[in-house]
């Protein structure tokens, strides 16, 4: 008997989508705290270990541009489920790799197929939930994606302290596989267009840049993970060199950001009431205030409080931007969300270059300037929804 998605409670949709999102996005961050284990396992030089994260991020971003247009042809459900099954296989194979070059190849493949999930899951929100609930659900999903940057590191550290290196990938492979099975059972079949595949799908994708509302949204999106990664990369050096904190203490410090991230789903219920543009402006203002406080002092207590404020602002901006893009992209939500995630992680890939080349004070000044430009751009956002 065919399962009817109408029987599925809405909370189960949200729970499965969030857990799956954390499992997928975490793959880009699980290598950060286990550099030493990677060096020992593959007998590689210190300078080579950073490729394990960068190769995933590069192909993850490229995958967004490739897969999202295909969802219009094959349907969101088929793309999400097949992507998760393929991702679970890649993740499982990585655990068996003994050669570092082969490991990097499957990390690249893993990042590429992982891109099938995030934008399509966000696009599904507009099909599964009524407008009054979309802001809250988007906030939960956005929060889970953002929290993955920290949760991925925490989970990785925990696995390494209890098990051997390959077990980390075996565990994630199982989670991803069963997530795919569950989503296959509960997700409704989305609409698809029976048109032959051609370059016009990608032409239409970049055609979205003709809409000023979307262009401004993508500019703001680009600044968010760029700021987050740049600040956290530079902050790591400050905490280790100036405050002499251990890696474990740094992870605990980063957990303070989880407090701010957790408020996002509750606050975003106001998005539909006050409007996404106002919420974006508020979030950017809070992030700027946090960045300004980073400049004024570097005591551990001030940094702890400022960390919460800084991450809290970003946690407000991202779900509001998603909501705004979703309501300004018409029937091309999957493509629009792909450009959103591509832009978000493109900024993330540039963040380390800023964070590693300047001391913390200069990084904070640079980020403050970038965020100020983002605030100025919000004056072009309008509350015009389909």
C-alpha positions as CSV (number, residue, x, y, z in Angstrom):
1,X,0.0,0.0,0.0
2,X,1.3,3.4,-0.9
3,X,2.0,5.7,2.0
4,X,0.0,8.9,2.1
5,X,1.9,12.0,3.2
6,X,-1.3,13.5,4.4
7,X,-1.1,11.1,7.4
8,X,2.3,12.5,8.4
9,X,2.2,15.0,11.2
10,X,3.9,18.3,10.3
11,X,6.3,18.1,13.2
12,X,7.7,14.9,11.7
13,X,8.5,16.7,8.5
14,X,10.4,19.4,10.4
15,X,12.2,16.9,12.6
16,X,13.4,14.7,9.7
17,X,14.3,17.6,7.5
18,X,16.4,19.3,10.3
19,X,18.2,16.1,11.4
20,X,19.0,15.3,7.7
21,X,20.2,18.9,7.2
22,X,22.5,18.7,10.1
23,X,23.9,15.4,8.9
24,X,24.5,16.7,5.4
25,X,25.9,20.2,6.2
26,X,28.1,18.8,9.0
27,X,30.2,16.9,6.4
28,X,31.9,20.2,5.5
29,X,33.0,20.8,9.1
30,X,33.9,17.4,10.6
31,X,37.5,17.6,9.4
32,X,38.3,20.8,11.3
33,X,39.0,19.4,14.8
34,X,40.6,16.1,13.8
35,X,43.6,17.3,11.7
36,X,46.0,15.2,13.8
37,X,44.0,12.1,13.4
38,X,43.9,12.6,9.7
39,X,47.7,13.1,9.5
40,X,48.3,9.9,11.5
41,X,45.8,7.8,9.6
42,X,47.0,8.7,6.1
43,X,50.7,9.5,7.0
44,X,50.5,12.9,5.3
45,X,52.2,16.3,5.8
46,X,50.6,19.1,7.8
47,X,50.3,21.3,4.7
48,X,48.1,18.7,2.9
49,X,45.5,18.2,5.7
50,X,43.5,21.3,4.8
51,X,42.5,19.9,1.4
52,X,40.1,17.5,3.2
53,X,37.8,20.4,4.0
54,X,38.4,22.7,1.1
55,X,37.7,20.1,-1.6
56,X,34.4,19.3,0.0
57,X,33.3,23.0,0.1
58,X,34.4,23.7,-3.5
59,X,32.4,20.8,-5.0
60,X,29.5,21.4,-2.5
61,X,29.1,24.9,-3.9
62,X,29.4,23.8,-7.5
63,X,26.8,21.1,-6.9
64,X,24.2,23.7,-6.0
65,X,24.5,25.1,-9.5
66,X,24.3,21.7,-11.2
67,X,21.5,19.9,-9.4
68,X,18.8,22.5,-8.6
69,X,17.8,23.0,-12.3
70,X,17.5,19.2,-12.6
71,X,14.8,19.2,-9.9
72,X,12.4,20.8,-12.3
73,X,12.9,17.9,-14.7
74,X,13.0,15.0,-12.3
75,X,11.2,16.4,-9.2
76,X,12.4,17.5,-5.8
77,X,11.6,14.3,-4.0
78,X,13.5,12.1,-6.5
79,X,16.5,14.4,-6.4
80,X,16.6,14.6,-2.6
81,X,16.2,10.8,-1.9
82,X,18.6,9.7,-4.6
83,X,21.1,12.3,-3.5
84,X,20.9,11.1,0.1
85,X,21.4,7.5,-0.9
86,X,24.4,8.4,-3.1
87,X,25.8,10.6,-0.3
88,X,25.5,7.7,2.2
89,X,27.4,5.4,-0.2
90,X,30.2,8.0,-0.7
91,X,30.4,8.6,3.0
92,X,30.6,4.8,3.7
93,X,33.4,4.4,1.0
94,X,35.4,7.3,2.6
95,X,35.7,5.2,5.8
96,X,37.4,2.4,3.8
97,X,39.9,4.7,2.1
98,X,43.6,4.0,2.9
99,X,45.1,6.4,0.3
100,X,44.8,10.1,0.8
101,X,44.3,11.0,-2.9
102,X,41.4,8.5,-3.0
103,X,40.1,10.0,0.2
104,X,40.1,13.5,-1.4
105,X,38.4,12.2,-4.5
106,X,35.5,10.8,-2.6
107,X,35.3,13.9,-0.4
108,X,34.9,15.9,-3.6
109,X,32.2,13.5,-4.8
110,X,30.6,13.6,-1.3
111,X,30.4,17.4,-1.4
112,X,29.0,17.4,-5.0
113,X,26.1,15.0,-4.2
114,X,25.5,16.6,-0.8
115,X,24.3,19.7,-2.7
116,X,21.1,17.9,-3.8
117,X,19.6,18.4,-0.3
118,X,19.8,21.9,1.1
119,X,18.2,24.1,-1.6
120,X,15.5,21.5,-2.4
121,X,14.6,21.0,1.3
122,X,14.1,24.8,1.7
123,X,12.0,24.8,-1.5
124,X,9.8,22.0,-0.1
125,X,8.8,24.2,2.9
126,X,6.7,26.4,0.6
127,X,4.9,23.3,-0.6
128,X,4.3,21.5,2.7
129,X,3.4,24.3,5.0
130,X,0.9,27.2,4.8
131,X,2.3,30.8,4.6
132,X,1.6,31.5,8.3
133,X,4.0,28.6,9.3
134,X,6.6,29.0,6.7
135,X,8.7,31.6,8.6
136,X,9.0,29.4,11.6
137,X,9.9,26.2,9.6
138,X,12.4,28.1,7.5
139,X,13.9,29.4,10.8
140,X,14.2,25.9,12.1
141,X,15.8,24.6,8.9
142,X,18.1,27.6,8.6
143,X,19.1,27.2,12.3
144,X,19.9,23.5,11.8
145,X,22.1,24.3,8.7
146,X,23.9,27.1,10.6
147,X,24.3,25.0,13.8
148,X,26.0,22.3,11.7
149,X,29.1,24.4,11.5
150,X,29.6,23.9,15.2
151,X,27.7,20.6,15.7
152,X,29.8,19.0,13.0
153,X,33.0,19.8,14.9
154,X,31.5,18.7,18.2
155,X,30.3,15.3,16.8
156,X,33.6,14.7,15.1
157,X,35.5,15.4,18.3
158,X,33.2,13.1,20.3
159,X,33.6,10.2,17.8
160,X,37.4,10.6,17.7
161,X,37.6,10.5,21.5
162,X,35.6,7.2,21.6
163,X,36.2,5.4,18.3
164,X,38.6,5.0,15.5
165,X,38.7,7.4,12.5
166,X,36.6,5.3,10.0
167,X,33.7,4.9,12.5
168,X,32.9,8.6,12.1
169,X,32.0,8.0,8.4
170,X,30.2,4.7,9.0
171,X,27.9,6.4,11.5
172,X,27.1,9.3,9.2
173,X,26.5,6.9,6.3
174,X,23.9,5.1,8.3
175,X,22.1,8.3,9.4
176,X,22.1,9.6,5.8
177,X,20.8,6.3,4.4
178,X,17.9,6.0,6.8
179,X,17.1,9.7,6.4
180,X,16.7,9.1,2.7
181,X,14.4,6.1,3.3
182,X,12.2,8.1,5.7
183,X,11.9,11.1,3.4
184,X,11.0,8.7,0.5
185,X,8.1,7.5,2.7
186,X,6.8,10.8,3.9
187,X,7.5,13.4,1.3
188,X,4.8,14.1,-1.3
189,X,5.8,13.9,-5.0
190,X,6.6,17.4,-6.2
191,X,5.6,18.8,-9.6
192,X,8.0,18.4,-12.5
193,X,8.2,19.6,-16.0
194,X,8.6,17.2,-18.9
195,X,11.0,19.3,-21.0
196,X,14.2,18.0,-22.5
197,X,17.3,19.0,-20.6
198,X,19.2,21.8,-22.1
199,X,21.4,24.8,-21.3
200,X,18.3,26.9,-20.9
201,X,17.9,25.6,-17.3
202,X,21.1,27.2,-16.3
203,X,20.3,30.3,-18.4
204,X,17.1,30.7,-16.4
205,X,19.0,30.2,-13.2
206,X,21.3,33.2,-13.8
207,X,18.3,35.0,-15.2
208,X,17.1,35.4,-11.6
209,X,19.9,38.0,-11.3
210,X,17.6,40.3,-13.3
211,X,15.4,40.7,-10.3
212,X,16.8,43.4,-8.0
213,X,15.1,41.9,-4.9
214,X,17.0,38.6,-5.4
215,X,20.3,40.2,-6.3
216,X,20.3,42.3,-3.1
217,X,19.3,39.1,-1.1
218,X,22.2,37.2,-2.6
219,X,24.6,40.1,-1.8
220,X,23.5,40.0,1.9
221,X,23.7,36.2,1.9
222,X,27.3,36.3,0.7
223,X,28.3,38.5,3.6
224,X,26.9,36.2,6.3
225,X,29.0,33.1,6.3
226,X,31.9,35.1,5.1
227,X,31.7,37.1,8.3
228,X,31.0,34.1,10.4
229,X,33.9,32.0,9.1
230,X,36.3,35.0,9.0
231,X,35.6,36.0,12.6
232,X,35.7,32.4,13.9
233,X,38.9,31.6,12.1
234,X,40.6,34.7,13.5
235,X,39.0,34.2,16.9
236,X,40.6,30.7,17.0
237,X,44.0,32.2,16.7
238,X,43.2,34.8,19.4
239,X,42.0,32.3,21.8
240,X,44.9,29.9,21.4
241,X,47.7,32.5,21.2
242,X,46.5,35.2,23.5
243,X,44.2,33.4,26.0
244,X,46.1,30.1,25.7
245,X,42.9,28.0,25.4
246,X,42.9,24.4,24.4
247,X,41.0,23.0,21.5
248,X,38.4,21.6,23.9
249,X,37.9,24.9,25.6
250,X,37.6,26.6,22.2
251,X,34.8,24.2,21.2
252,X,33.1,25.0,24.4
253,X,33.4,28.7,23.7
254,X,31.9,28.1,20.2
255,X,29.0,26.3,21.8
256,X,27.9,29.7,23.2
257,X,27.0,30.5,19.6
258,X,24.5,27.7,19.8
259,X,22.5,29.6,22.4
260,X,22.0,32.5,19.9
261,X,21.2,30.1,17.1
262,X,18.4,28.4,19.1
263,X,16.4,31.6,19.3
264,X,16.1,31.9,15.5
265,X,13.0,29.5,15.1
266,X,11.0,31.5,17.7
267,X,11.9,34.9,16.5
268,X,11.3,34.1,12.8
269,X,7.6,33.6,13.5
270,X,7.5,37.4,13.3
271,X,8.9,37.5,9.8
272,X,5.4,37.2,8.1
273,X,4.1,39.9,10.5
274,X,6.9,42.6,10.4
275,X,8.2,41.6,6.9
276,X,11.5,40.0,5.9
277,X,13.2,43.3,4.9
278,X,12.8,44.7,8.4
279,X,14.0,41.5,10.0
280,X,17.0,41.4,7.7
281,X,17.9,45.0,8.7
282,X,17.5,44.2,12.4
283,X,19.7,41.1,12.2
284,X,22.4,43.0,10.3
285,X,22.3,45.8,12.8
286,X,22.8,43.3,15.7
287,X,25.6,41.6,13.9
288,X,27.3,45.0,13.3
289,X,27.0,45.9,17.0
290,X,28.5,42.5,17.9
291,X,31.4,43.1,15.5
292,X,31.9,46.6,16.9
293,X,32.2,45.1,20.4
294,X,34.8,42.7,19.1
295,X,36.9,45.7,18.2
296,X,36.5,47.5,21.5
297,X,37.8,44.7,23.7
298,X,39.3,41.2,23.7
299,X,38.7,40.0,27.3
300,X,37.4,36.5,27.5
301,X,34.2,37.6,29.2
302,X,33.4,40.3,26.7
303,X,34.2,37.9,23.8
304,X,31.8,35.4,25.2
305,X,28.9,37.8,25.4
306,X,29.8,39.4,22.0
307,X,30.0,35.9,20.4
308,X,26.3,35.3,21.4
309,X,25.3,38.7,20.0
310,X,27.3,38.3,16.7
311,X,25.9,34.8,16.0
312,X,22.4,35.9,17.1
313,X,22.3,38.6,14.4
314,X,23.3,36.1,11.7
315,X,20.7,33.7,12.9
316,X,18.1,36.4,12.3
317,X,19.3,37.4,8.9
318,X,19.5,34.0,7.2
319,X,15.9,32.7,7.7
320,X,14.6,36.2,6.8
321,X,16.6,36.1,3.6
322,X,15.4,32.6,2.7
323,X,11.8,33.7,3.3
324,X,12.3,36.8,1.1
325,X,13.9,34.8,-1.7
326,X,11.2,32.2,-1.6
327,X,8.5,34.7,-2.0
328,X,10.2,36.6,-4.8
329,X,11.2,33.7,-7.0
330,X,7.8,32.5,-8.2
331,X,7.8,29.0,-9.4
332,X,11.6,28.8,-9.6
333,X,12.1,28.4,-5.8
334,X,14.4,25.3,-6.2
335,X,16.7,27.2,-8.5
336,X,16.6,30.4,-6.3
337,X,17.4,28.4,-3.2
338,X,20.3,26.8,-5.1
339,X,21.8,30.2,-5.8
340,X,21.2,31.1,-2.1
341,X,23.2,28.1,-0.8
342,X,25.8,28.6,-3.5
343,X,26.3,32.2,-2.5
344,X,26.2,31.4,1.2
345,X,29.0,28.8,0.9
346,X,31.0,30.9,-1.6
347,X,31.2,33.5,1.1
348,X,32.2,30.7,3.6
349,X,35.0,29.6,1.3
350,X,36.5,33.2,1.3
351,X,36.1,33.7,5.0
352,X,39.4,31.9,6.0
353,X,41.5,34.1,3.7
354,X,40.4,37.1,5.6
355,X,40.6,35.5,9.0
356,X,44.1,34.0,8.5
357,X,45.9,37.1,7.0
358,X,45.1,39.7,9.6
359,X,45.0,39.9,13.4
360,X,41.6,39.8,15.1
361,X,41.1,43.6,15.4
362,X,41.7,44.2,11.7
363,X,39.5,41.3,10.7
364,X,36.7,42.8,12.9
365,X,37.1,46.1,11.2
366,X,37.0,44.5,7.7
367,X,33.9,42.6,8.6
368,X,32.3,45.7,10.1
369,X,32.8,47.5,6.8
370,X,31.3,44.5,4.8
371,X,28.3,44.3,7.1
372,X,27.8,48.1,6.9
373,X,27.6,47.8,3.1
374,X,25.0,45.0,3.5
375,X,22.9,47.2,5.8
376,X,23.0,50.0,3.2
377,X,21.8,47.5,0.5
378,X,18.6,46.7,2.6
379,X,17.1,50.0,1.5
380,X,16.5,48.3,-1.9
381,X,14.5,45.5,-0.4
382,X,10.7,45.7,-0.7
383,X,7.8,43.8,0.7
384,X,6.5,42.5,-2.7
385,X,5.5,38.9,-2.6
386,X,3.7,36.7,-5.1
